[in-house]
Amino acid sequence: MTSIIGPASFKLFGIFPAAILSFIIPVVGIGIFAYIMARRIAPLVRSNPDNRFDHIGKRVQNLIFVWLGQMRQPRYMLAGVLHISIFAGFLILSIRSSSLVIIGLSDGFVLPGFGGFLGNIYNFIRDYAATIVLVACIIASIRRGIFKPKRYAVPEKYGKDHTSEAVFVLGIIATLMISESLFEASQLAYEFQHTGAEHFLAPLSLVWIFRAILSSVPQNFLQGLHIFTYFVHDLTFFFFLCFLPLGKHFHVITSIFNVFFMRVKKGKIKPVMYGVSDDKLDDLESFGVKKLEDFTWKHMLDFYSCADCGRCSDQCPANAVGRPLSPRFITIKARDLMFKNYPLSGEIYKSSLLVQDIYTEDEIWSCTTCGACEEECPLGIEYIDKIVDLRRGMVDEGMVPQSLQKPLKALEKRGNPYGKMEKKRADWAKDKEFKASWRIKDLARDKADVLYFVDSITSYDDNIQNIARRTSIILKKADIDFGILGKLEKDSGNEVLRFGEEMLYQDLKEQNTDAIKATGVKQIVTADPHAYNALKNDYDGLPPVKHISQVVARKIKSGELDLKPCRNPEKVYVYHDPCYLGRHNGVYEEPRQAMDAIEGLTRVELEKSRDRSFCCGGGGLMLFYEPEEDTRMGVLRVNMAAEAGATVIVTACPFCLVNIQDAIKVAGKEGQIEALDFTELIEQHLY
Amino acid sequence: MEILVCVKRVPDTAENEFELNSAGNDLDRDDLVYSVNEWDNYAVEEAIQIVDKVGGSVTVITVGDDESEEVLRREMAMGANNGILLSDDAFEGSDGKGIATILKTEIEKGKYDLILSGAQADEGAGQVGGMVAAMLDYPYASLVNKIEVKEGKIIVGREIEGGNQEMNEMQLPCVLSIQTGINEPRYVGIRGIRKVASVDIPVKGPGDLGLDAAIVGKAGAKTRRVDYFVPDTGEGAEMLEGATGEIIEKLIEKLKAKGGL
């Protein structure tokens, strides 16, 4: 025989054409795969609508960076590099795998364009790709199977461990890499023995190594190995294809879609129902997500796409303090339910109330909507909108803890969660000392260019009212003509919306919008990131909104504000990024620039900073909620600051200030570390 | 089971700062916000839970002015099936016995197995429930914190001073006054209230009830409020003033000075 016989021409046992197998395996494989996919798509067809075909440019950009570029992977370095290796290898080898299927029917088949030089380059890269994927699989298996990083553990209440599935799939991938390389190597070894011709191979690649091993093996063994490895590869390939939609490896198929359709606008909550405008909300039968099918199709796609990597829960502050919430299992539990209610064969089961069936009320209330999970997810899985939708469903069913009912009712009656009188909303400006030097315009009577939106906590909390006075002094000294809404201002409703009380939020939004529009201001400034977020992202048609840190940074840059040298140069300052200023709105640099403009101020960084900032406990209604937890988020945050060597935690959010001040006391760090609002630091240093 | 719950609209203690009016005989009511009396919410929740278990319907009733309709709607948004507003100029100024008389006249027209009220009202004297029971010649239990429904009777738990618990078997129909903590009342949002905004709530006056207007209202009242005031600071009492933080500091100082700490 002059050359090895390929699977297309080979006859098993001398009579049975192997090509028949090469035909049957893909046909059956693709048939089963198509059937499974059709069953998997069934719940998506029954789901709620979702508008994900907007901002195409941004979506393509996400596809390039988040999906193809795997940009979020290196945030966990070892796992990230391993994943990038396997992902890139899969992309490269997908061409080879497709052509291998056809090689089973037509010996020596080459995809159009892969015959000449390009083919040689591709083969060279491909051989290394297969090798790297194999190495990555081995390292990953050791990591998952032996070292077992903590974030993959499955607490008992959430079901069984997923390690075996992970290692099994790594085994499948390794089998694919080895069989493909042996198939190639056996042919090359055969040819070498026969003709002495030696193909150039990527040195130290799997094929290169296998060819060296096989160089002196008998030819009939090589022939057998060639056919055997072909079918091992073919069977494994189609088995893998059909196995993917059955578990966490579904992401191999769904990730490209999930990333394309991922959230493109941050800081904004989805409407109650896409396609239903705010004024038509009253006509809706039901609100929010109560049953599985109330989720949107994208949210269901999220459930399918989760790779169970545990990064969300690793970053989740609620999980860190032992609250009964782990975002990873919000997804996994829903996916398990989808698999259970929409089985691969037989009837589809009716789903019952999710909160009770798979979730608990406390689990859903535990989320501070800080967004750390979403920022981390390499697949663009969302959580905040789902949590809000579940809360909308709970509010609609009356399932609201007593601790939240009081502030919600107060918001309804008085426009603030404390139940304080509307007419006292501007009492912070009546402080004797302050009043003696400064007069604050009430836009109900006076005109001004800028509105200072104070919001509830800064208006009413004895301790936090200082932020209102300092913000005003900063604005005055920066020569900004501003006023306030006074008793016409209502709570911005950032948390009312996020706690699922949609109609109350709509009411607050309407009252604020009318009041703001009536003033004719050209800009809005606030020192409360939660108000900043609501006015900027959730409200419509308002003048541009700025956070006070942005105003300060700009005025420093333009020279309109000048800062004195640091009053306490011996102290070490650290800036804590508030979730609603940083992660949800991308304001990371301005507060730091302003701090750095104070000469002689020593500033350190927290390890968890910027988009990885750790929520200090949440704001708005979260202050009233009484969670089950082992410790406070704020305490963990204060400890992080202490580890960073800081003696002053500067934040730019009234809720952060409350949480961190309390946490310092709980952590017993009074006298060692203090909390300071950004406005206080700046105002202290103004001339 | 047919359940009637008597409810009342009261100024919300959590969301008001109370000041006396210039005449000094009542609160200054201009800036007040009102809501359902807190205890009544628990009573309505309990009624809904009983009906969910054994069937029947819940009716909420109040004696008050036009604005009291708001509290009936709120309770109907919770899940009460019907509302009845007993309102007329002739009812104004009724004392506790007057209110009980008005309620009793309406209750007699229906066929209720169980009549609930709050244990007391924010502004009230905790007297109407008992009076209604006496007028109807029904058995009565106060401060109820547990209800179990059996065939033709109920098991009623009562909170006893000192944290003790008492269980009673009662024949139906009966009247119970409900203590807070018996359940966790569900939340009623704006959406829920809007859903029942157009449900018809009958308004009944003395004519509809066949009630002699002279025995209720101001004319029939045998109890009259003569004064309403914030007591003068007595001897040994001192009000600490200032911001919360300052008050706490002053308090700690005082406790230390008197050897309390």
HADDOCK unambig.tbl for C-alpha pairs under 7 A between the chains (distance, minus, plus):
assign (segid A and resid 395 and name CA) (segid B and resid 187 and name CA) 6.84 0.50 0.50
assign (segid A and resid 398 and name CA) (segid B and resid 186 and name CA) 4.65 0.50 0.50
assign (segid A and resid 398 and name CA) (segid B and resid 187 and name CA) 4.15 0.50 0.50
assign (segid A and resid 398 and name CA) (segid B and resid 188 and name CA) 5.99 0.50 0.50
assign (segid A and resid 399 and name CA) (segid B and resid 186 and name CA) 5.94 0.50 0.50
assign (segid A and resid 399 and name CA) (segid B and resid 187 and name CA) 6.25 0.50 0.50
assign (segid A and resid 400 and name CA) (segid B and resid 186 and name CA) 6.68 0.50 0.50
assign (segid A and resid 400 and name CA) (segid B and resid 187 and name CA) 5.61 0.50 0.50
assign (segid A and resid 405 and name CA) (segid B and resid 187 and name CA) 6.41 0.50 0.50
assign (segid A and resid 410 and name CA) (segid B and resid 15 and name CA) 6.33 0.50 0.50
assign (segid A and resid 413 and name CA) (segid B and resid 33 and name CA) 6.76 0.50 0.50
assign (segid A and resid 419 and name CA) (segid B and resid 14 and name CA) 6.42 0.50 0.50
assign (segid A and resid 419 and name CA) (segid B and resid 15 and name CA) 4.07 0.50 0.50
assign (segid A and resid 419 and name CA) (segid B and resid 16 and name CA) 6.92 0.50 0.50
assign (segid A and resid 420 and name CA) (segid B and resid 15 and name CA) 5.99 0.50 0.50
assign (segid A and resid 420 and name CA) (segid B and resid 16 and name CA) 6.81 0.50 0.50
assign (segid A and resid 421 and name CA) (segid B and resid 16 and name CA) 6.91 0.50 0.50
assign (segid A and resid 462 and name CA) (segid B and resid 243 and name CA) 6.26 0.50 0.50
assign (segid A and resid 503 and name CA) (segid B and resid 190 and name CA) 6.02 0.50 0.50
assign (segid A and resid 503 and name CA) (segid B and resid 191 and name CA) 6.03 0.50 0.50
assign (segid A and resid 504 and name CA) (segid B and resid 190 and name CA) 6.25 0.50 0.50
